[in-house]
């Protein structure tokens, strides 16, 4: 098992329209959490997406934080 953390952020909110990725109200974003790997982030994402399936404007996302923290992938920040 690798010691390298592959952090992922799961968040979502209501979009202004279905054509763009602009949120209606940034103050109402749902920050689900930060997860240590993609599998646990995907599990949280699926649960939130399923819970809000009745609202077509709700969208949840998984952000690969480890790629933002180390864009070159060389382990140096």
WOCOR-V434996 format. One line per field, one symbol per residue. ss: DSSP state (H for helix, E for strand, - for the rest). psi: psi as a letter, one per 40 degrees, with the letter a starting at -180 (. if undefined). Layout:
ss=???
psi=???
//
This chain:
ss=-------EEEEEEEE-------E--HHH-EEEEEE--HHHHHHHHHHHHHH------EEEEEEEHHHHH--------
psi=hiehhgihhhiiihidiedifhidhdeeihhdihieiddddddddddddddedehdehhiihhgdddddgdefeeh.
//
